[in-house]
């Protein structure tokens, strides 16, 4: 701790506090002294000290050893850079669990300061960089927000958080439940930072003798017993994995005559399975949804789970009387009392007065659709919309709901600062999703599935009251300029913004409306969350009177909404600088250390790029801020070592290139009356001839609702006639629509637009990258290969020739020699290391896959892979990539560990790595939910009274036709009807499936079979037909025709099945 005591008084303090020992650094002038005191339960070994630090090793009674450093940042701003150099120096001395605490005299963001003076952004950035370089993260705090004050009054008061505790991940793994509290000290302008390494845990099991409570108690006891039984079973632990690795090392070191490759391979597979299970377990505990397992990120998942547990701990709450309680029982009673008061009805008595002003918007057709009976298909669809990895809820407790408290502010202290979120069980979720899916047609979804509907339905009453008062000229909203419509209110979910004139009359009317709304629905103004905002020309006297009328406070600036500043000044960089701080807080330095290289890629995409996305869609960021955010991403991608930046092997212009290419906007032709033939884009490939006023309907035979072939042939070239003929038309004649061709769904996405812009820029610049057409197949094969993500990244770097070879390092001045250490007679480039080297050629000659004969030794590695993927099938491609990966690893082991590579050993590693990844059997579903696909592998008969329709097609390449087949069977499997037909070939297979289904439905209707269960093998078509949203895909007309025709059937459903279930068609 920092102290003003002289050393001769420190011993007196030690005795008075009952401490075992003490160590101090004398002060300079009136401040800057340091003191370290310790109790008899630990041993302290001082390692180093100065005027700004005391570094010591702590040894606990159980033998646990960790490092503690008391730190004092230099009080002068210009000298603070030396403090961060000292911190980095201490980091490089020893690698062990490390806790650093003290007065750093610096903050990490502007949120940690309150007062008139602005802190230097560069100084804050330097402090953050020092923490990142040392892999230290802030432990947070409980209690008051600021730890230092200048004790001045009025506008001269400044309060800052200068004192903090920071630690590395190894220390947090030893003390995952640590809590830091700010302790008020009356005799100093600083507060103390108290770190409680092991805070108390309380548990409670309430019980009642009532029969229903007895059943619930038995279910709870069963859950506890099952948990105890699970803990007693053999679990995957690091100790078990280490023992298996030790056993494997013993088998690998056996002599050749005793070496058993079967036993070694079996043990390797067992170790891989254990590691995968451990990684999946910690991923589930960490709640990290943006990163997947199977790439050895177990330590990262463990760290996230520990951090999540620390953040979620509630150490104390204030009750309704403002009394603070930290005892777990008091915390529980405070929460129960809060919810008890919250859920007590206010007995509303003015519902009719509000409802009479709400205008009806639900039409009879809407009402009929909403009130129709629920079907099994709706329940099935709702159930399979749920994420497969989510817990179903408390086992056996149907009416039991867990309530999660989401903090609204940093370090919440009362129940009003939490947002209660109910973790609904499966049965409730099915009911809510069925209702939401039914209402989507009338009220499109906005974010959360059910809450927006509740907000809108409740707030509609208040909106009707305000509109009625505005129509009666009782209140008046605001307008931007003369002639613009006035705005009286804006509702954003559960937040409301109301505008009116600064007058007693308007405010009295508004208070009356709010009181009436409260009497009707029970919703009352929250005084703590309500504030009045006045225009600049409002006199102070009027402000005081109106503020007193509402019983709230007034403010001069709004809080940020959805992370955006509501009022924008001239300095945009200051307004959005907190986004950069948020990115830094999410990273905290330690994450990149624990992630694999493939994990770094996902970290950048899911965190660094995701945080500013929403703000950038609303505002144009300053170029300087964009550069700083990009520099953060570059630093994470290329990494660092002991605080030093690693080499950036490729510039950022190549890194941002897309993996795929997209297109732009075009029309989807329906009636053709709105689309100009030559002016508008409506063909998959553009054509520009004829008059600009000609519309597409002039090319359509409106009687038959098909293309007029003679007109097409007289205007277009034959290849364009074929393209136009493949555009489906509809007898329903819906309106023409503009659709986005960058996605299969026809909906615009930022991703597809980004790819389109990159494609246009690369075409303009003539550049070559991972999105260039000349190597598009190569990049597609690399990114879709069934290998570990780190191997994909390695192949990408190898084909771009950005591996850290001796030649590359020599060019950058890192090494003084660039010769190959295997053959010593050639420059060591990526192509030489992975293909051209004499020793590497021996490895490839022993390869079980056939390398094409055209691949000579002088060929570059990128050209080698490009030729191989044209010839090899997918299992061999995975072996090819894994072989290159193991060759690179063998080079590294030779260089760093002096291990002589052996061809047979390399091939054993290749075989084990390639097969184990594919055969591990630990497939994890995406969090987006299940697909409705049957798990059976044979045809399943329909329900009694229904018929099963199967459809299929086969291409006739010689005549460029396609043969269609329909077969309809009953519940006993007997064929009720069948048909074959030919039609012209279409390039879009989804369109063929849609046309085939439509023809089959018409055929079934004509033969009188009108209760159908249709099996589909096309997943895209199945998703379109089962979606409640408007289909904007190019085949949207066909999808609409199918849905419209299905209304003629008493029963018609669609299911997605495997191809093996569709053999009859």
MIVO-808515 format. One line per field, with one value per residue (C-alpha): x, y, z; residue number from 1. Coordinates in steps of 0.2 Angstrom, whole numbers, plus 2048, in hexadecimal, padded with zeros to 3 digits. Example, Ala and Ser with C-alpha at 12.3 -4.5 7.8 and 13.67 -1.06 7.14 Angstrom:
2
x 83E  844 $
y 7EA  7FB $
z 827  824 $
fivo 1  2 $
end
This chain:
1065
x 800  805  808  80E  815  828  830  833  820  81D  822  816  808  80D  80B  7FB  7F3  7FA  804  813  81E  820  82B  82B  832  835  82B  832  82C  81A  815  81A  81F  81A  816  813  80C  808  800  806  7FC  808  81B  821  832  836  83D  840  83A  83C  833  825  823  825  826  824  820  812  812  802  800  7FB  80B  802  80F  80A  811  80B  810  80C  80D  80D  80C  816  80B  813  80B  81B  824  816  81D  82B  81E  817  829  82C  81C  822  833  82B  820  82F  838  82E  81F  813  802  803  7F9  7FD  7F4  7F6  7F4  7F8  7F4  7EC  7DB  7D7  7C7  7BE  7B0  7BC  7BD  7B1  7B5  7B9  7CA  7CB  7D8  7E5  7DF  7F2  7F6  7E7  7EC  7FE  7F7  7EC  7FA  805  7F7  7F5  808  808  7F8  7F0  7DE  7D4  7CB  7BD  7B6  7A8  7A2  7A5  7AB  7B9  7C8  7D0  7C9  7D0  7C4  7BE  7AD  7A1  7A8  7BA  7B7  7C0  7BE  7C8  7CB  7DE  7DF  7DC  7E1  7E6  7EC  7F0  7E6  7F1  7ED  7DB  7DA  7E1  7D4  7C5  7B9  7C4  7BB  7C2  7B9  7BD  7BE  7BB  7C9  7C4  7D6  7DC  7D6  7D9  7CE  7D5  7D4  7D0  7D2  7C8  7D0  7C3  7B2  7A5  798  787  77A  768  75B  74A  73D  72B  720  712  711  715  725  729  729  734  740  741  745  752  75A  75A  763  770  773  775  782  78B  78B  791  7A0  7A4  7A6  7B6  7B8  7C3  7D0  7E1  7E9  7E1  7E6  7F8  7F9  7F3  801  80E  808  809  81B  820  819  821  832  831  83E  839  836  82A  821  80F  807  7F5  7F7  7FF  7F1  7E3  7EB  7ED  7DB  7D6  7E0  7D8  7C7  7CB  7D2  7C2  7B7  7C0  7BF  7AC  7A9  7B2  7AA  799  79E  7A5  795  7A0  795  7A1  7AF  7AD  7B7  7C2  7D1  7D8  7D2  7CE  7D8  7CF  7BE  7C4  7C9  7B9  7AF  7B9  7B7  7A4  7A3  7AC  7A2  791  794  789  792  785  775  76C  75A  74C  751  763  76B  77A  77B  788  782  77B  76B  769  76C  75F  752  755  752  742  73B  73F  736  727  724  727  71A  70C  6FE  6F9  6E7  6E5  6D4  6D5  6D8  6C9  6CE  6DE  6D8  6CA  6D8  6E1  6DD  6DA  6E7  6E4  6DA  6CD  6DA  6E8  6DC  6D7  6E9  6ED  6DF  6E0  6E4  6F6  6FD  70B  716  716  71B  728  72F  730  739  746  749  751  764  769  776  76B  766  753  751  750  74D  73B  736  72A  724  736  73F  750  751  762  767  76F  779  773  782  793  795  782  77D  76A  75D  757  768  765  75A  751  751  747  750  740  73E  73B  728  726  732  728  718  721  729  719  711  71F  720  70D  70E  71D  712  708  716  728  734  740  74E  748  73A  72C  731  72F  71D  719  722  718  707  709  711  703  6F8  703  706  6F4  6F1  6FF  6F9  6E7  6EE  6F8  6E9  6DF  6ED  6F0  703  70F  71E  72E  732  743  73E  72F  723  729  71E  71F  725  71D  725  731  730  740  73C  739  740  735  73A  72C  72D  722  722  72A  71A  710  701  70A  713  702  6FA  709  709  6F6  6F9  707  6FC  6EE  6F9  700  6EE  6EA  6F9  703  712  71A  727  738  73F  751  750  747  74F  749  753  750  755  763  757  74C  74E  754  745  739  745  744  731  72E  73B  733  722  729  732  742  752  758  767  772  777  76F  776  77C  76E  774  785  782  784  773  77B  789  796  7A4  7B1  7AB  7BB  7B7  7A5  7A9  7BA  7B1  7AE  7C1  7C1  7B3  7BE  7CD  7C2  7BB  7CD  7D6  7E6  7E5  7D9  7E5  7F2  7E6  7DF  7E5  7E9  7D8  7D0  7D8  7CF  7BE  7C3  7C6  7B6  7AA  7B1  7BC  7B1  7A0  7A1  7A2  796  786  78D  795  785  77E  78D  79C  7AB  7BB  7C8  7D5  7C9  7C7  7DA  7DC  7CF  7D8  7E8  7E1  7DB  7EC  7F5  7E9  7EB  7FE  800  80F  81D  822  81B  823  818  81B  81E  80F  811  804  7FC  7EB  7E4  7E7  7E0  7CF  7CC  7BC  7BC  7AD  7A6  795  78A  77E  76C  760  74D  744  737  725  719  727  71D  729  73A  742  74A  75A  75B  758  763  757  762  76F  77B  778  773  772  768  758  74D  74E  73B  738  732  734  721  722  72D  720  711  704  6F7  701  70C  71C  72A  727  735  733  735  744  74D  749  751  75E  76D  76A  774  76A  75A  75F  762  751  748  74E  747  736  726  716  704  700  708  710  719  72B  738  74A  754  766  770  77F  775  76B  75C  75C  75D  76A  778  787  793  78D  78F  7A0  7A5  79E  7A8  7B7  7B4  7B1  7C1  7CC  7C5  7CA  7DB  7DF  7E5  7E7  7E1  7D7  7C8  7CF  7C7  7D8  7DA  7C7  7C6  7D6  7D0  7BF  7C7  7D3  7C5  7B9  7C6  7C2  7D1  7D5  7D3  7E5  7EA  7DE  7E7  7F8  7F3  7ED  7FD  807  7FF  801  813  812  81A  828  835  848  847  839  842  852  849  843  854  84F  85C  86D  86B  85D  864  859  85F  85A  863  86E  86F  85F  856  848  838  826  827  838  833  823  827  838  844  84C  847  835  834  838  829  81E  824  81E  80D  7FF  7F6  7FB  803  7FF  80D  80D  812  825  832  834  821  81C  812  803  803  805  7F6  7EC  7F0  7ED  7DB  7D6  7DA  7D9  7C9  7C4  7CC  7DC  7DC  7DB  7EA  7F3  7F0  7F5  805  80A  806  810  81F  81F  81E  82C  836  832  837  847  84B  845  847  855  84A  850  840  83C  830  827  824  81D  811  80B  807  7FE  7F3  7EF  7EB  7E0  7D6  7D4  7CC  7C0  7BC  7BB  7A8  7A6  79B  793  784  783  77B  76E  763  75F  75A  74A  752  74D  75A  754  75D  74E  73D  730  71E  711  704  6F4  6E9  6F7  702  715  71C  72E  735  745  74E  75D  767  768  779  778  767  769  758  753  748  73B  734  725  71F  711  70F  703  706  709  716  70B  70C  6FD  703  713  719  728  72B  739  73D  74B  75B  75D  76E  766  762  758  74C  74B  746  739  732  731  728  71B  718  716  70A  6FF  700  6FB  6EC  6E6  6E6  6DD  6EA  6E9  6F0  703  713  721  733  740  753  756  75A  759  748  742  748  73F  72E  72F  733  726  730  72D  738  744  74E  74F  743  737  729  72A  72A  71B  712  715  70F  700  6FC  6FE  6EF  6E4  6E9  6E0  6F1  703  713  726  734  747  74E  75E  760  760  74E  749  750  73E  73D $
y 800  812  81B  82B  823  823  812  814  815  806  7F9  801  7FF  7EC  7E9  7F2  7E8  7D7  7D4  7C8  7D3  7E3  7EB  7FD  809  81A  829  838  848  847  837  828  81D  80A  7FD  7EA  7E1  7CF  7C3  7B3  7A8  7AB  7AD  7BC  7BD  7CE  7CD  7DF  7F1  803  813  80D  7FB  7EC  7DB  7CC  7B9  7B3  7A2  79C  78E  781  785  78F  79C  7AB  7BD  7CD  7DE  7EF  7FC  810  819  828  838  842  83F  841  834  827  81F  819  811  806  801  7FC  7F1  7E9  7E6  7DD  7D2  7CC  7C7  7B8  7AE  7A9  7AE  7C1  7CE  7E0  7ED  7FF  811  812  824  820  81B  80F  819  829  820  81F  831  83F  851  860  85B  84E  841  83E  830  82C  82A  81E  814  813  80B  7FF  7FA  7F6  7EB  7E2  7DF  7D8  7CE  7D6  7D9  7E4  7DA  7E7  7EE  7EF  7FF  811  814  820  81E  82F  841  852  856  867  86D  872  872  86F  85E  850  83D  82F  81D  81C  80D  7FB  7E9  7E0  7CE  7C1  7B2  7A6  7AF  7B0  79E  79C  7A8  7A8  7B0  7BF  7CF  7E0  7ED  800  804  816  81E  82E  834  833  839  827  818  807  7F8  7E8  7D8  7CA  7BA  7AE  7B6  7AC  7A1  79E  791  78F  781  787  779  778  76A  76D  75E  769  770  75E  759  768  764  752  757  763  756  74A  757  759  746  745  753  74A  73A  743  74A  739  732  733  744  74C  755  75C  74F  741  748  74B  739  733  73E  736  725  72A  730  720  716  721  71F  70C  703  6FE  6EC  6F0  6FF  6FC  708  702  706  717  71C  717  721  730  72F  72D  73D  747  742  747  758  75B  757  762  770  76E  76D  77E  786  782  789  799  79E  7A3  7A2  7A9  79D  78A  77C  76F  77B  779  788  780  78C  79B  793  78F  7A2  7A8  79D  7A3  7B5  7B3  7AC  7BA  7C7  7BF  7BF  7CB  7D0  7DC  7E6  7F5  7F2  7FD  808  80A  7FE  7F4  7E2  7D6  7C6  7BA  7B7  7CA  7CB  7BD  7C6  7D7  7CE  7C5  7D5  7DF  7D2  7D1  7E3  7E3  7D6  7DC  7E3  7F5  7F0  7FB  803  80E  801  806  818  814  806  811  81C  80D  80B  7FA  7F4  7E1  7DD  7CE  7C4  7C7  7C2  7B2  7AD  7B1  7A7  797  787  784  775  768  76F  780  778  76E  77D  787  779  777  78A  789  787  775  779  783  77B  776  77D  776  763  75E  76F  775  784  789  798  79E  7B1  7B9  7CB  7D4  7E4  7F4  7FE  7FA  7F3  7F3  7F6  7F4  7E9  7F7  7F7  7E5  7E0  7D0  7C3  7B3  7A3  79B  788  77E  77D  790  793  788  792  7A3  79E  798  7A8  7B2  7A8  7AB  7BE  7C0  7C2  7D0  7D8  7D5  7D0  7DD  7D5  7CA  7BE  7C3  7D3  7DF  7DA  7DC  7EE  7F3  7ED  7F5  805  807  80D  81B  81F  820  82C  838  838  83C  84B  851  850  85A  867  864  860  864  85A  861  863  864  873  87C  871  861  856  857  848  846  836  828  817  80C  7FB  7FF  811  820  831  83E  850  85F  871  879  87F  87A  876  869  861  860  857  84B  847  844  838  82E  82D  826  81A  814  811  807  7FC  7FE  805  813  820  81A  82A  823  820  830  841  851  859  86B  876  882  891  88B  896  88F  894  88A  87B  87A  87C  86E  862  864  860  84F  84B  846  84E  857  853  85C  84C  83C  82B  820  816  805  80C  81B  82D  836  847  848  856  85C  850  83F  836  83A  835  824  821  816  809  807  806  7F8  7EE  7EF  7EA  7DB  7D5  7DA  7D2  7C1  7BA  7BA  7B2  7A3  7A1  797  7A0  79B  7A2  7B3  7B4  7B0  7BC  7CA  7C7  7C4  7D1  7DF  7E0  7DD  7EB  7FA  7F3  7FA  80B  80C  808  818  824  826  823  82E  827  828  81D  810  80F  80D  7FF  7F6  7F8  7EE  7E1  7DF  7DE  7D0  7C7  7C7  7C6  7CB  7C4  7CB  7DC  7DD  7DD  7CE  7D0  7D5  7C9  7D0  7E1  7E5  7E8  7D5  7D0  7D8  7CF  7C4  7B1  7B2  7BF  7C6  7D0  7DF  7E4  7DE  7DC  7CC  7CB  7C7  7D1  7DB  7EB  7F5  7EE  7F7  7EB  7F4  801  7F5  7E6  7D7  7CA  7BF  7C6  7D8  7DD  7EF  7F1  7FA  807  80C  80D  7FB  7F0  7DE  7DA  7DD  7CD  7C3  7BA  7C0  7B3  7A4  7AE  7A8  7AF  7B4  7A9  7B1  7C3  7BE  7B6  7C5  7D1  7C7  7BC  7A9  7A8  7B6  7AE  79F  7A9  7B2  7A2  79C  7AB  7A4  7AD  7AC  7AB  7B5  7C4  7CB  7DC  7DC  7DD  7E2  7D5  7D4  7C7  7C6  7B9  7AA  7B1  7C1  7CB  7D9  7D5  7E0  7D1  7CF  7E2  7E2  7D3  7DD  7ED  7E2  7DA  7EA  7F2  7E3  7E3  7F6  7F4  7E3  7DC  7CA  7C3  7B6  7BC  7BD  7B2  7AA  7A2  7A2  78E  78D  798  790  77F  785  78D  77E  770  764  768  771  784  787  77D  787  797  78F  78A  79C  7A3  796  79A  7AC  7A9  7B2  7A5  7AA  7A1  7A5  7AF  7BA  7BC  7C0  7CE  7D6  7D5  7C8  7BA  7BC  7AC  7A6  795  785  77C  76B  76C  77C  780  78A  799  795  79B  794  78A  783  77E  776  76F  772  76C  75C  754  75A  752  741  745  748  739  72E  736  72A  737  739  74A  74F  74C  75E  764  767  76B  77C  780  78C  784  78F  788  776  777  77F  771  763  769  767  755  74F  74B  752  745  746  759  758  74D  758  767  75E  758  769  76E  760  764  776  76F  763  772  77C  76D  76B  77E  781  76F  768  759  750  74C  73B  738  729  734  742  736  72F  741  745  735  738  74A  748  739  73E  74F  747  738  740  740  750  75A  76A  772  784  78F  795  785  774  771  767  758  746  73C  72C  725  71E  723  726  723  731  732  728  731  73B  738  73A  744  741  74A  749  74D  748  752  74C  754  74F  758  765  75F  75A  74B  74D  73F  740  731  732  724  721  71C  70A  70E  70A  716  720  72A  72D  738  73C  74B  755  767  773  773  782  787  78A  779  781  788  777  770  77E  77B  768  76A  776  76A  75B  765  769  756  751  75D  757  744  749  745  755  750  751  74F  755  750  75C  759  76B  774  785  782  77B  78A  796  78C  78B  79E  7AA  7B8  7BF  7B5  7C0  7B3  7B2  7A4  7AD  7AC  799  799  7A4  799  78A  792  799  788  77F  789  77E  76E  76A  765  767  767  767  75E  75D  74C  744  73F  72C  72E  734  726  721  732 $
z 800  7FE  80E  816  825  829  82A  83D  83F  834  841  84E  841  83E  851  852  844  84A  83A  839  82F  825  818  812  806  80E  807  7FD  804  809  7FF  7F5  803  801  80E  80E  81D  81F  82B  833  827  818  815  80B  800  7FA  7E9  7E4  7E9  7E4  7E7  7DC  7E0  7EC  7E4  7EF  7EE  7F9  800  808  816  809  7FF  7F1  7EA  7E1  7DE  7E5  7E0  7E8  7DB  7DB  7CA  7C8  7CD  7BF  7AE  7A4  7AF  7AF  7A0  7AB  7B7  7A8  7A3  7B5  7B4  7A4  7AC  7BB  7AF  7A6  7B6  7BB  7B4  7C2  7C9  7CB  7D5  7D3  7DE  7E3  7DD  7CA  7C9  7B8  7B1  7A3  79C  79E  7A8  7B6  7B9  7BD  7BD  7B2  7AB  79D  79F  791  785  781  794  796  787  78E  79E  794  789  799  7A0  78F  78E  79F  79C  7AB  7AD  7B9  7C7  7C8  7D8  7E4  7ED  7E8  7D6  7D9  7E5  7E5  7E7  7E8  7F5  7ED  7EA  7DC  7CB  7D1  7D8  7D0  7D4  7CC  7CD  7D0  7DB  7D4  7D5  7C5  7C3  7B5  7B1  7BA  7CA  7C7  7C4  7D6  7DD  7D1  7DE  7E3  7E7  7E8  7F3  7F4  807  80C  816  81F  822  80F  7FF  7F8  7FC  800  7F4  7FE  7F4  7FD  7F5  7FC  800  80A  801  808  803  808  806  80B  80E  812  818  80A  7FE  7EF  7F7  7FC  7EA  7E5  7F3  7ED  7DC  7E2  7ED  7DE  7D4  7E2  7E3  7D0  7D1  7DF  7D5  7C6  7D0  7D6  7C4  7BA  7B3  7A7  7B1  7AC  7B7  7AD  79D  7A3  7A9  798  790  79B  796  784  786  78E  77F  773  77B  779  76F  75D  761  76F  767  765  758  75B  76E  76A  75E  76A  778  76C  768  77A  77F  771  776  788  783  778  787  792  786  783  796  799  789  791  7A1  799  790  781  772  765  766  763  769  761  75F  771  779  78A  794  78C  790  7A2  7A4  79D  7A9  7B8  7B3  7B0  7C1  7C9  7C0  7C4  7D7  7E1  7F1  7F8  7F5  7FC  802  800  80F  808  815  80D  810  80B  814  808  812  812  7FF  7FC  807  7FE  7ED  7F3  7FB  7EB  7DF  7EC  7EB  7D8  7D4  7DF  7D5  7D6  7D2  7C2  7C0  7B0  7A2  798  798  790  784  77C  774  76C  75A  754  747  747  737  737  72C  739  747  73F  73C  74E  755  74B  755  758  74E  752  745  74D  75E  755  74C  75C  765  758  757  768  76A  76D  77A  786  796  797  7A8  7BA  7B7  7BC  7C2  7B5  7BF  7C4  7BC  7C0  7BF  7BA  7BF  7B1  7B7  7B0  7B7  7BC  7CD  7D1  7E3  7E4  7DC  7D1  7C8  7C2  7B3  7B8  7AA  7AC  7A5  79E  79E  78E  790  792  784  778  77C  77A  76A  763  767  760  750  74E  751  745  736  73E  749  742  74F  757  761  770  76B  777  781  773  770  783  782  773  779  789  782  775  783  788  776  772  781  77B  769  770  77A  76C  760  76D  76D  780  77D  76E  769  760  74E  746  73B  735  72B  732  73C  74F  759  76A  770  76C  773  773  77B  78E  78C  788  782  782  77B  780  782  792  79A  7AA  79F  794  7A3  7AD  79E  79D  7AF  7AE  79F  7A9  7B8  7AE  7A5  7B6  7BC  7AD  7AB  7BB  7B3  7BD  7B9  7C0  7C8  7C9  7B6  7B1  7AD  7A5  797  792  784  786  786  795  7A4  7B5  7BE  7B2  7B3  7C6  7C6  7B9  7C1  7D1  7C9  7C2  7D2  7C8  7C3  7B3  7A9  79C  793  78F  793  785  77D  775  777  76C  772  770  76E  762  763  757  75F  759  75E  771  76F  768  772  77E  770  770  783  782  776  781  790  787  782  792  78B  793  786  777  782  785  774  765  755  74E  75E  75A  74A  752  760  753  74A  759  764  75C  74C  754  762  756  749  74F  753  742  739  741  741  736  741  740  736  744  750  742  740  753  754  745  74E  75D  751  748  759  75F  74E  74D  760  76B  776  786  782  771  761  755  743  738  729  71E  71D  723  711  70D  71E  71B  70B  70B  709  6FD  6F0  6EF  6E3  6E4  6E3  6D5  6D2  6D4  6C6  6CB  6C0  6B7  6B7  6C2  6BA  6AB  69F  69C  6AA  6B9  6BF  6BE  6B6  6BF  6B2  6AC  69A  693  683  67D  684  696  697  692  6A1  6A4  6A2  690  68F  698  691  69E  699  69D  6A9  6A1  697  685  67D  66C  673  67D  66E  663  670  67A  676  678  688  690  68A  694  6A4  6A2  6A0  6B1  6BA  6C2  6C0  6CB  6C6  6D5  6CE  6DE  6DD  6D7  6E4  6E6  6ED  6F3  6E9  6F5  700  6FB  706  6FC  70C  70E  71A  71F  71C  70A  706  70E  702  6F3  6F7  6F9  6E9  6E0  6E8  6E3  6D1  6D0  6D8  6CF  6DF  6E4  6F5  6FD  6F5  6E3  6D6  6D0  6E1  6E7  6E6  6F0  6FE  6FE  700  70E  718  716  719  728  731  741  740  743  734  729  72F  72C  71A  717  71D  713  703  705  70A  71A  726  731  726  727  717  71E  72F  726  71B  72B  734  741  73B  732  728  71C  717  71B  72A  722  711  714  701  6FE  704  710  70A  70D  6FD  701  713  70E  6FD  6F4  702  6FF  710  70D  6FC  705  710  702  6F8  707  707  703  6F9  6E7  6E3  6D0  6C5  6BE  6D0  6CD  6DB  6D4  6D7  6E5  6F4  6EF  6DD  6E4  6EF  6E1  6D6  6E3  6E8  6D6  6D6  6E8  6F1  702  70E  704  705  718  718  70C  718  727  71F  71C  72E  735  729  731  742  73F  739  749  754  74B  74D  75F  767  75C  758  748  73E  738  729  732  741  737  72E  73F  745  734  735  747  745  736  73B  74D  749  73D  748  759  758  762  757  75E  757  753  760  753  756  74E  73D  73B  733  737  740  738  729  71F  719  726  723  725  733  730  724  71C  70D  70B  6FC  6F6  6E7  6DE  6CE  6C3  6B7  6A4  6A0  68E  68A  698  69F  6B0  6B4  6C3  6CD  6DA  6E4  6F1  6FE  70C  71E  719  70C  6FD  6EE  6EC  6DD  6D3  6C4  6BA  6B0  6A6  6A6  6A1  6AC  6B8  6C0  6D1  6D9  6E6  6D8  6D1  6E2  6E4  6D2  6D5  6E6  6DE  6CF  6DC  6E6  6D7  6D2  6E3  6E3  6D2  6D7  6E8  6F5  700  711  70D  716  70A  70D  707  704  701  711  709  702  713  71C  710  711  724  727  72C  724  712  706  6FD  6F4  6E1  6E2  6ED  6E0  6E0  6F3  6F4  6E7  6F1  701  6F8  6F0  701  708  6FD  706  717  71D  716  71F  71A  722  71E  71C  717  705  709  70F  6FD  6F3  6EC  6E3 $
fivo 1  2  3  4  5  6  7  8  9  10  11  12  13  14  15  16  17  18  19  20  21  22  23  24  25  26  27  28  29  30  31  32  33  34  35  36  37  38  39  40  41  42  43  44  45  46  47  48  49  50  51  52  53  54  55  56  57  58  59  60  61  62  63  64  65  66  67  68  69  70  71  72  73  74  75  76  77  78  79  80  81  82  83  84  85  86  87  88  89  90  91  92  93  94  95  96  97  98  99  100  101  102  103  104  105  106  107  108  109  110  111  112  113  114  115  116  117  118  119  120  121  122  123  124  125  126  127  128  129  130  131  132  133  134  135  136  137  138  139  140  141  142  143  144  145  146  147  148  149  150  151  152  153  154  155  156  157  158  159  160  161  162  163  164  165  166  167  168  169  170  171  172  173  174  175  176  177  178  179  180  181  182  183  184  185  186  187  188  189  190  191  192  193  194  195  196  197  198  199  200  201  202  203  204  205  206  207  208  209  210  211  212  213  214  215  216  217  218  219  220  221  222  223  224  225  226  227  228  229  230  231  232  233  234  235  236  237  238  239  240  241  242  243  244  245  246  247  248  249  250  251  252  253  254  255  256  257  258  259  260  261  262  263  264  265  266  267  268  269  270  271  272  273  274  275  276  277  278  279  280  281  282  283  284  285  286  287  288  289  290  291  292  293  294  295  296  297  298  299  300  301  302  303  304  305  306  307  308  309  310  311  312  313  314  315  316  317  318  319  320  321  322  323  324  325  326  327  328  329  330  331  332  333  334  335  336  337  338  339  340  341  342  343  344  345  346  347  348  349  350  351  352  353  354  355  356  357  358  359  360  361  362  363  364  365  366  367  368  369  370  371  372  373  374  375  376  377  378  379  380  381  382  383  384  385  386  387  388  389  390  391  392  393  394  395  396  397  398  399  400  401  402  403  404  405  406  407  408  409  410  411  412  413  414  415  416  417  418  419  420  421  422  423  424  425  426  427  428  429  430  431  432  433  434  435  436  437  438  439  440  441  442  443  444  445  446  447  448  449  450  451  452  453  454  455  456  457  458  459  460  461  462  463  464  465  466  467  468  469  470  471  472  473  474  475  476  477  478  479  480  481  482  483  484  485  486  487  488  489  490  491  492  493  494  495  496  497  498  499  500  501  502  503  504  505  506  507  508  509  510  511  512  513  514  515  516  517  518  519  520  521  522  523  524  525  526  527  528  529  530  531  532  533  534  535  536  537  538  539  540  541  542  543  544  545  546  547  548  549  550  551  552  553  554  555  556  557  558  559  560  561  562  563  564  565  566  567  568  569  570  571  572  573  574  575  576  577  578  579  580  581  582  583  584  585  586  587  588  589  590  591  592  593  594  595  596  597  598  599  600  601  602  603  604  605  606  607  608  609  610  611  612  613  614  615  616  617  618  619  620  621  622  623  624  625  626  627  628  629  630  631  632  633  634  635  636  637  638  639  640  641  642  643  644  645  646  647  648  649  650  651  652  653  654  655  656  657  658  659  660  661  662  663  664  665  666  667  668  669  670  671  672  673  674  675  676  677  678  679  680  681  682  683  684  685  686  687  688  689  690  691  692  693  694  695  696  697  698  699  700  701  702  703  704  705  706  707  708  709  710  711  712  713  714  715  716  717  718  719  720  721  722  723  724  725  726  727  728  729  730  731  732  733  734  735  736  737  738  739  740  741  742  743  744  745  746  747  748  749  750  751  752  753  754  755  756  757  758  759  760  761  762  763  764  765  766  767  768  769  770  771  772  773  774  775  776  777  778  779  780  781  782  783  784  785  786  787  788  789  790  791  792  793  794  795  796  797  798  799  800  801  802  803  804  805  806  807  808  809  810  811  812  813  814  815  816  817  818  819  820  821  822  823  824  825  826  827  828  829  830  831  832  833  834  835  836  837  838  839  840  841  842  843  844  845  846  847  848  849  850  851  852  853  854  855  856  857  858  859  860  861  862  863  864  865  866  867  868  869  870  871  872  873  874  875  876  877  878  879  880  881  882  883  884  885  886  887  888  889  890  891  892  893  894  895  896  897  898  899  900  901  902  903  904  905  906  907  908  909  910  911  912  913  914  915  916  917  918  919  920  921  922  923  924  925  926  927  928  929  930  931  932  933  934  935  936  937  938  939  940  941  942  943  944  945  946  947  948  949  950  951  952  953  954  955  956  957  958  959  960  961  962  963  964  965  966  967  968  969  970  971  972  973  974  975  976  977  978  979  980  981  982  983  984  985  986  987  988  989  990  991  992  993  994  995  996  997  998  999  1000  1001  1002  1003  1004  1005  1006  1007  1008  1009  1010  1011  1012  1013  1014  1015  1016  1017  1018  1019  1020  1021  1022  1023  1024  1025  1026  1027  1028  1029  1030  1031  1032  1033  1034  1035  1036  1037  1038  1039  1040  1041  1042  1043  1044  1045  1046  1047  1048  1049  1050  1051  1052  1053  1054  1055  1056  1057  1058  1059  1060  1061  1062  1063  1064  1065 $
end
